[in-house]
Amino acid sequence: MNSTQSSAVDCITFCAYYEKWLQIYKQGAVKDVTYNKYVMTLRWLRRLIPDLVIQNLNRLNYQDLLNRYAATHERQTTMDFHHQLKGAILDAVDDGLIDRDPTRKAIIKGKTPSPKKAKFLNQFELHKLLSALDISGPLNWDWFILLVAKTGMRFSEALALTPNDFDFSRQTVTVSKTWDYKSGKGFLPTKNKSSVRKIQIDWQIAIQFAALVRELPKEEPIFVKTAVFNSTVNCRLRKLCLKAGIPVISVHGLRHTHASLLLLFAGVSIASVARRLGHASMNTTQKTYLHIIQELENKDVDLVMRSLSGLT
C-alpha cells in the first residue's frame, strides 16, 4: 500500500466502514426486518460518532459510545446495539484497521425498564375476552383474534392463511408461509423450518371456519383485503380487553396465552407445545416460558410430597 492509499484508509470513519460492512456482509444475507435493525444502528452511529476515524476507535471511546446510547435506551436494547456493532469491529481488527478489540470488557448500561404490559392472560381472563368478541357475522379481526388465541400462531402466520390451508375433515390448519405485512411483498417463507407445521383445531373452530371460507378464493389470504398493520389488530384487541375488564395484551400476547394455558392447565408436554408453536427447539420454549415451567415444578414438588406423606 502506497502513502496515498494509506492516507485514504486513515481517513475512513467508523460510520463509513460500518455502512460498507452492512452492504457486503448483511444486505441480502439476513431478513429485511433484521437488516433494518442494523440500519437503525448505523443512524445512531451517525448521530453519536459521525467523525470518529476507525483507527481511533478504542475501549475508552467505545465505552463512551455505549454509555451515550444507554442514556436513552433500556439495557437489553443497548446490549443489542453492542452486538450489532461488535461483528463489524472484530472484522476491522482482523483487517488490521484497528489494533485491538475495543469491545473487550465493555460494560452494558441502560435506563430502568418501563413497566411492561401483561404478556398473557389466565384461563378466566381469556374466557372473558372470547366472550367479548363479535363473531356473529363474516370474517373480521375478532375472528382473527379467536383463531390466534386457539392456535398460538404468529401474527404473520395467521395473516397468510388461505382456505386451502384448512383441512376440516381432519380438523387441522397448515402453517407453511407468512404474510409480509411490513413491506407488502405478499407471501414469505416461515421463520424457520420448524415453523412449517399442522395445528390441530377444535371442532367448533372447524365448523365455524368451514362456513366462513367456503366461497373465498382458495389460494388468497382470508384476512388480508387491503394493507394490514399490526397496530390495527392490537388496537381492536385493546378495546376488547378494556371492554372485558381484563389486562391489555398484544396479539403476540395471545400466542403466549395459548402456550401458558397448554402448559399450566392442560398439562401438555414442553415438546408438544414447542411443535405446536413452531419453535426451532424445546430450548426456545423453555427459555420463553421459564416462569411457567418453574411454577409447574413447584406443583410437582407439592404432589410428590403429598404422595410420600401418604405412604405408611
Sequence and secondary structure as in RCSB ss.txt:
>XXXX:A:sequence
MNSTQSSAVDCITFCAYYEKWLQIYKQGAVKDVTYNKYVMTLRWLRRLIPDLVIQNLNRLNYQDLLNRYAATHER
QTTMDFHHQLKGAILDAVDDGLIDRDPTRKAIIKGKTPSPKKAKFLNQFELHKLLSALDISGPLNWDWFILLVAK
TGMRFSEALALTPNDFDFSRQTVTVSKTWDYKSGKGFLPTKNKSSVRKIQIDWQIAIQFAALVRELPKEEPIFVK
TAVFNSTVNCRLRKLCLKAGIPVISVHGLRHTHASLLLLFAGVSIASVARRLGHASMNTTQKTYLHIIQELENKD
VDLVMRSLSGLT
>XXXX:A:secstr
  HHHHHHHHT BHHHHHHHHIIIIITTTS HHHHHHHHHHHHHHHHH TT BGGG  HHHHHHHHHHHHTTSBH
HHHHHHHHHHHHHHHHHHHTTSSSS TTTT     B           HHHHHHHHHT   SSSS HHHHHHHHHH
H   HHHHHT  GGGEETTTTEEEE  EEETTT  EEE  SSGGG EEEE  HHHHHHHHHHSTTS TTS SS S
S   HHHHHHHHHHHHHHHTS    HHHHHHHHHHHHHHTS   HHHHHHHHT SSHHHHHHHTHHHHHHHHHHH
HHHHHHHHHT  
